[in-house]
Amino acid sequence: MKKKKKYTFRKFINDVHLWLGLASGIILFLVCLSGTILTFEDEIKSFTSEELNVEKTATSKKSITELQKILQKEGKVTAVTLIANEEKAYEFRVKTSKEDRRGTTFYINPYTGEYQQHLKSDLDGFFSSMFRLHRWLLLDSKIGRPIVGIATLIFLVISVTGLVLWFPKKTKWKNFKPGFKIKFSANWKRINHDLHNTLGFYACIFIVIMALTGLCWSFEWYRDFGTKVLGAQIFGGRNQPAIVSQAQGEMITIDDALKVIDKEFPYEGDVSINFLQEGTDVYKVRKYSSERFSPIISDNITIDRDGKILDKEIFSEKPINQQIVSLIKPLHMGYIYGSFSKTIYFLACLIATSLPVTGTIIWINKMKKKNKKRG
């Protein structure tokens, strides 16, 4: 009689990896596929929309106040983003009606005052569907959010167990080498196995980062746990008390505020400023340095109506835990280092999309092999 094989720890890891993968495969495929498509959403949309061309036709740019007056006939101007690139238009947010809560983007030539409303792309509906598929599986958010959250937790376990299985039983270099490459000269079953094993290994770290950060949108308990671990409030900016004006002196214009910004942040980069609306409003400013490798890291400053600085936040001076918390969204979406990181995330998401498919094929092939032996 043949001795029964012992149920080893590696066999247990393999079973966990297999059955969790089969149970969540379809959901993970849809979530990863939609995530892959959403990676370059802005770039894809830009191909279908016309941009306002900026030509330097005057010796100097118009003041922000002048540009604001030009756009006032379209509605209430609420914010502006000044683009450092001389060939790019300034971006203004304008509330065109009471229903337009977030405001509509208008692009304006800072030299001529010529402007153009941001037109909706033909792909807006498609990407909106991809977003809802990614977050809620096109279901009601109360139903879809926990389903996606549970699937993400499963994907995290699958990624860790997959990494364990990737390591060979005997830790010699010759046993590691096959795990780093795909043997395209082999039969299709071996190629499929290598696609799952090797590509999964290369994408693993990015999949883990996306899963760990993505769970912050799924579960409140996870956000609370992350807040305790990191020692900083995740998404805490949403609940921070508003800074109100304490001004006693004469009110400065937005152009005066810009001079204060240039003095406090003496480097080149894009600047986002809100316009004063109510009597208690202050100038809230974000500035993004053109010299930083990451285009989304900003230094923030709050300027009172009379020009006094109420709050100043330099990103590089923040504690590391607060820096991590503020970067959760760009870490999840992949734009933390611009096009460079987006490309890496796109490839990682594409691999993640393929893993449920290649893994299922491996399982089917093993089942066929077992059935043949029994026959």
C-alpha positions in Angstrom: 0.0 0.0 0.0 1.1 3.5 -0.8 1.7 5.7 2.2 -0.5 8.8 2.4 1.4 12.0 1.9 1.6 14.3 4.9 -0.5 17.5 4.8 2.4 20.0 4.9 2.3 23.7 5.6 3.2 24.3 2.0 0.2 22.2 0.9 -2.0 24.3 3.2 -0.7 27.5 1.7 -1.4 26.1 -1.7 -5.0 25.2 -0.8 -5.6 28.6 0.6 -4.2 30.3 -2.5 -6.2 28.0 -4.8 -9.6 28.1 -3.2 -9.6 31.7 -2.3 -8.6 32.5 -5.9 -11.3 30.4 -7.4 -13.9 31.9 -5.0 -13.1 35.5 -5.8 -11.8 35.2 -9.3 -14.6 36.9 -11.2 -14.8 39.8 -8.8 -11.1 40.3 -8.8 -11.0 40.1 -12.6 -13.6 42.9 -12.9 -12.0 45.1 -10.2 -8.5 44.8 -11.7 -9.7 45.2 -15.3 -11.6 48.5 -14.4 -8.6 49.6 -12.4 -6.3 49.1 -15.4 -8.6 51.1 -17.6 -8.9 53.9 -15.1 -5.1 54.3 -14.8 -4.8 56.6 -17.8 -8.3 58.1 -17.7 -7.1 61.7 -17.9 -4.7 61.0 -20.7 -7.3 59.1 -22.8 -9.9 61.8 -22.3 -7.4 64.5 -23.4 -7.3 62.8 -26.8 -11.0 63.4 -27.4 -11.1 67.0 -26.1 -9.8 70.2 -27.6 -7.3 72.2 -25.6 -7.0 76.0 -25.7 -3.8 77.0 -27.4 -1.8 79.6 -25.6 0.5 81.9 -27.6 2.5 84.7 -26.1 0.9 87.7 -27.9 1.6 90.3 -25.2 4.7 91.3 -23.2 3.0 90.4 -19.9 0.2 88.3 -18.6 -3.1 89.8 -17.3 -3.6 90.0 -13.6 -5.7 87.3 -11.9 -8.3 90.0 -11.0 -8.6 91.0 -14.7 -9.1 87.4 -15.7 -11.6 86.9 -12.9 -13.7 89.9 -14.3 -13.7 88.4 -17.8 -15.1 85.1 -16.4 -17.7 86.7 -14.0 -20.3 86.8 -16.8 -20.2 83.0 -16.8 -20.9 82.7 -13.1 -19.3 82.9 -9.7 -15.5 82.3 -9.9 -14.4 80.1 -7.0 -10.8 79.0 -7.7 -7.9 79.2 -10.1 -4.9 77.0 -10.9 -2.0 78.9 -12.4 0.0 76.5 -14.6 3.8 77.1 -14.6 4.1 75.9 -18.2 4.0 79.0 -20.4 2.2 77.1 -23.2 -0.7 76.0 -20.9 -3.9 77.9 -20.1 -4.9 78.9 -16.6 -7.7 76.8 -15.2 -10.6 78.6 -13.4 -13.5 77.0 -11.5 -16.8 78.8 -12.1 -20.2 78.0 -10.5 -22.4 78.5 -13.5 -25.6 77.8 -11.6 -26.9 76.8 -8.2 -27.0 73.2 -9.3 -23.3 73.4 -10.3 -22.0 72.6 -6.9 -18.4 71.7 -7.8 -18.1 74.3 -10.5 -17.2 74.1 -14.2 -13.6 74.3 -15.4 -12.8 77.2 -17.8 -9.4 77.4 -19.6 -8.2 81.0 -20.2 -5.3 82.4 -22.1 -3.5 84.6 -19.5 -2.1 86.9 -22.3 -5.3 87.6 -24.3 -8.2 86.7 -21.9 -9.6 84.3 -24.5 -11.3 81.4 -22.7 -13.0 78.1 -23.4 -15.2 75.9 -21.2 -14.1 72.4 -20.5 -16.4 70.3 -22.6 -17.5 66.9 -21.5 -15.7 64.0 -23.2 -17.6 61.4 -25.2 -15.9 58.9 -22.8 -17.1 60.4 -19.6 -20.0 57.9 -19.3 -17.7 55.0 -20.0 -15.2 56.0 -17.4 -17.9 56.8 -14.9 -19.1 53.2 -15.4 -15.6 51.9 -14.9 -15.3 53.8 -11.7 -18.5 52.4 -10.3 -17.5 48.9 -11.4 -14.1 49.3 -9.7 -15.6 50.6 -6.4 -19.0 49.0 -6.2 -19.3 46.4 -9.1 -22.1 48.7 -10.6 -24.2 47.9 -7.6 -25.6 50.2 -4.9 -22.6 51.4 -2.9 -23.9 49.9 0.4 -23.9 46.5 -1.3 -21.0 46.8 -3.7 -18.5 48.4 -1.4 -18.2 45.6 1.2 -18.1 43.0 -1.6 -15.2 44.7 -3.2 -13.6 45.2 0.2 -13.8 41.5 1.0 -12.5 40.6 -2.4 -9.6 43.0 -1.8 -8.8 41.3 1.5 -8.8 38.0 -0.2 -6.5 39.3 -3.0 -4.1 40.4 -0.2 -4.0 36.9 1.2 -3.7 35.4 -2.3 -0.7 37.7 -3.0 1.1 36.8 0.2 0.5 33.0 -0.2 1.4 33.3 -3.9 4.8 34.8 -2.9 5.4 32.0 -0.5 4.6 29.4 -3.2 6.9 31.2 -5.6 9.9 30.4 -3.4 11.3 26.9 -4.3 11.5 24.2 -1.7 15.3 24.1 -2.0 16.8 27.5 -1.7 19.6 27.2 -4.2 20.1 29.7 -7.0 19.5 27.2 -9.8 16.0 26.6 -8.3 15.2 30.3 -8.1 16.2 31.1 -11.8 13.0 29.6 -13.4 10.8 31.9 -11.3 12.3 35.0 -12.9 11.6 34.2 -16.5 9.0 32.8 -18.8 10.0 29.9 -21.0 8.3 30.8 -24.3 9.8 27.8 -26.0 7.8 25.4 -23.8 4.3 24.1 -24.4 1.3 26.3 -23.7 0.6 24.8 -20.3 4.1 25.7 -19.1 3.9 29.1 -20.6 0.6 29.7 -18.8 2.1 28.5 -15.6 5.1 30.9 -16.0 2.8 33.8 -16.9 1.0 33.2 -13.6 4.0 32.5 -11.5 6.6 34.9 -12.8 4.4 37.9 -13.7 2.6 37.5 -10.4 6.0 37.7 -8.6 7.0 40.9 -10.4 3.6 42.6 -9.8 3.2 41.4 -6.2 4.6 44.4 -4.4 2.4 46.8 -6.4 -0.7 44.6 -5.9 -0.1 44.6 -2.2 0.3 48.4 -2.1 -2.9 48.8 -4.1 -4.8 46.4 -1.9 -3.6 47.9 1.4 -4.5 51.5 0.3 -7.7 50.5 -1.5 -9.2 49.0 1.7 -9.2 52.5 3.2 -12.3 53.2 1.0 -14.0 49.9 1.9 -14.1 49.6 5.6 -14.3 52.2 8.4 -12.7 49.7 10.9 -9.8 49.4 8.5 -9.3 53.2 8.4 -9.5 53.3 12.2 -6.9 50.5 12.5 -4.6 52.2 9.9 -4.9 55.5 11.8 -3.8 53.8 15.1 -0.9 52.0 13.4 0.4 55.0 11.5 -0.4 57.5 14.3 -2.0 59.9 11.9 -5.7 60.3 10.8 -6.4 58.6 7.4 -8.6 61.0 5.3 -8.4 63.3 8.3 -8.5 66.4 6.1 -12.2 65.9 5.5 -13.0 66.5 9.2 -10.5 69.3 10.0 -12.1 72.5 11.4 -12.2 75.3 8.9 -9.8 78.2 9.3 -11.7 81.4 9.5 -10.6 85.0 8.9 -9.2 87.0 11.8 -8.4 90.0 9.6 -8.5 93.5 11.1 -6.8 95.5 8.4 -7.4 96.2 4.8 -8.4 93.3 2.5 -5.8 92.2 0.0 -6.5 91.1 -3.6 -5.8 87.7 -5.0 -2.8 89.3 -6.9 -1.4 90.5 -3.5 -1.9 87.0 -2.1 0.1 85.6 -5.0 3.0 87.9 -4.1 2.9 86.4 -0.5 2.9 82.9 -2.0 5.9 83.6 -4.2 7.8 85.0 -1.2 7.0 82.0 1.1 7.5 79.4 -1.7 10.2 80.9 -3.9 10.3 78.1 -6.5 8.6 77.5 -9.8 5.5 75.4 -10.0 1.7 75.2 -10.4 -0.4 77.2 -7.9 -4.0 76.5 -6.9 -5.8 79.3 -5.0 -9.4 79.8 -3.9 -11.3 83.1 -4.3 -12.8 84.7 -1.3 -16.6 84.3 -1.2 -17.9 84.9 2.3 -16.8 87.3 5.0 -15.0 84.6 6.9 -13.1 83.1 3.9 -9.3 83.0 3.7 -7.0 82.2 0.8 -6.2 78.5 0.7 -3.2 77.7 -1.4 -1.4 74.7 -2.8 1.9 75.0 -4.7 3.5 72.1 -6.6 7.2 72.4 -7.3 8.2 71.7 -10.9 11.6 70.4 -9.7 10.1 67.6 -7.6 10.0 64.1 -9.0 6.5 63.7 -7.8 4.1 66.2 -9.4 1.3 65.7 -6.8 3.3 66.7 -3.6 2.3 70.2 -2.6 3.3 72.8 0.0 0.2 74.4 1.5 -0.4 77.9 3.0 -3.4 79.7 4.4 -3.4 83.5 4.0 -5.8 85.8 5.8 -7.8 88.5 4.0 -5.4 91.1 5.3 -2.3 89.2 4.1 -1.2 87.6 7.4 -0.2 83.9 7.3 -2.5 81.7 9.4 -1.1 78.3 8.6 1.9 77.0 6.6 2.6 73.3 5.8 5.9 72.2 4.1 5.5 68.6 2.9 9.2 67.7 3.5 9.0 68.9 7.1 6.0 66.8 8.0 6.6 63.6 10.0 6.9 60.5 7.8 3.6 59.0 9.1 1.7 62.1 8.1 3.4 62.1 4.7 2.3 58.5 4.1 -1.3 59.2 5.2 -1.5 62.2 2.8 -0.2 60.0 -0.1 -2.7 57.1 0.3 -4.8 58.2 -2.7 -1.9 58.7 -5.2 -0.3 55.5 -3.9 -3.5 53.6 -4.7 -4.1 55.2 -8.1 -0.5 55.2 -9.2 0.0 58.9 -10.1 2.4 59.6 -7.2 5.4 59.9 -9.7 3.4 61.0 -12.7 3.5 59.1 -16.0 6.4 56.9 -14.7 4.5 55.4 -11.9 1.2 55.3 -13.9 3.0 53.1 -16.5 4.2 50.7 -13.8 0.7 50.6 -12.2 -0.9 50.0 -15.6 1.3 47.0 -16.2 0.8 45.7 -12.6 -3.0 46.0 -12.9 -2.9 44.3 -16.3 -0.9 41.4 -14.7 -3.4 41.4 -11.8 -6.3 41.1 -14.3 -4.6 38.1 -15.9 -3.9 36.2 -12.7 -7.4 34.9 -12.0 -7.5 33.7 -15.7 -4.1 32.0 -15.7 -4.7 30.5 -12.2 -8.0 29.0 -13.2 -6.4 27.5 -16.3 -3.7 25.9 -14.1 -6.3 24.4 -11.8 -8.4 23.0 -14.8 -5.2 21.4 -16.3 -4.4 19.8 -12.9 -8.0 18.5 -12.6 -7.8 17.0 -16.1 -4.5 15.3 -15.2 -6.0 13.8 -12.0 -9.0 12.5 -13.9 -6.7 10.8 -16.5 -4.8 9.1 -13.7 -8.0 7.9 -12.1 -9.2 6.6 -15.5 
